[in-house]
Amino acid sequence: LYTDILQTARARHAISRQEHLYYQAAAHTQQAATLRQSGAYDGAIALARDAVRKAPYFLPALLELAQLFALTSQTRALERLVARSARDHPHPDFADHVIEQFRQDSPTVQYRRMKRLF
């Protein structure tokens, strides 16, 4: 229903293309969080990736995707996400969240990873 409303609003030029993508990203982020809570990680990752693709600056989408990568032990994907985000749309809250995801690693591993990413 929400996506239908967005499509109609976009078709009638009631919202800009950028707003349309932002609202779609917000909707997909919420759907991804719901799927994550139910344990459907593959579907959640697909939705979160789509949200980040549509609005790469949207912090909730970045955080959701980072959390999903951490939960599914996709460390390399998480590192690529962080590197791309730091390069294109740096955000200190995102960096803090990612650092938290690697707290279980040894201090040496944490240092090397953060040095490489940031």
Disulfide bonds with the S-S distance in Angstrom:
none
